[in-house]
Amino acid sequence: MRCPYCGSLDDKVIESRTMANGETIRRRRECIGCGYRFTSYERVEEKPLMVVKKDGRRQPFDRSKLAKGIERALEKRSVTTGATENLVNEIEDAAVMAGKSTREISTSELGEIVLQRLYNLDKVAYIRFASAYKHFESLEEFIQEIKNVEGTNK
């Protein structure tokens, strides 16, 4: 590690300490050339999960964008903030697991995960999200989706 004081590449580690639940290592170092002491940090650098759009573009997974869409679907529903946060966490975890080998997930895969979780939590929120996600071409398609939901509740 290059000394920030003299630029020498020779140093020794004096102390190492694990931080942030084992996700970071803090090291105190001393430059052999000038004796200056400094701190360095190590953490694992993970590649972000990428979302592959229908047109082939790739964007980093955006948790806030996911949360915003789910909150919109759950608006004025009797679902607690804690349950909403848990839902977003579950969906994010499922998306990461689905894209584990390639670090990519398609928007259609992600949308299906969201629909499945919303379906189990709140049927009205499911219909709201499905109406935006599935891009129904006609009122009949929308009504059929509602009938499908009603049919599974009986």
Phi, psi and omega in degrees: 000135182285131178292128180288346182268308184247349178086001179294147178264002180261120176211168175229149179275125180269319185209142174235140180218134177279137180226168174052055177056038176083005182270347181223144173241126178259130180236130171268129183236156175230128179289129179287329181290314186237351179085359180295137178255139180212168183244140173233158179233142176239137172211154180289133178259110180262145174284139181288152173290130180255141176257124181266115180285166181299330180273005177095349178294152178241136177226148175297143176302132183240103182300321182294325178293318176298312181299320180297317178295321179290318178298323178296318180292328182268004182304131179062024174256156183275060177240128183291160177298322178297319178294323178296315179297318177298320179298314179298318178298316180298316181294317178299315179298316179296321179294317179297318179294320179295326181258018187302314186286323183255349185062027177223150173218140180279156178298327180292320176297314180297317178299320179293323177297315180298314180300316181299314182292320178294323179301318180287335184268309187204117185293325179293317177297322177301312180297318179300312181293317180299323181296325178278322186283317187275350178050062180303135181277336183213167177296326180298319178297319179296313179297320179297321178297318178296318179297323177298319178292316179297322181295329181277347180272346184278000000 
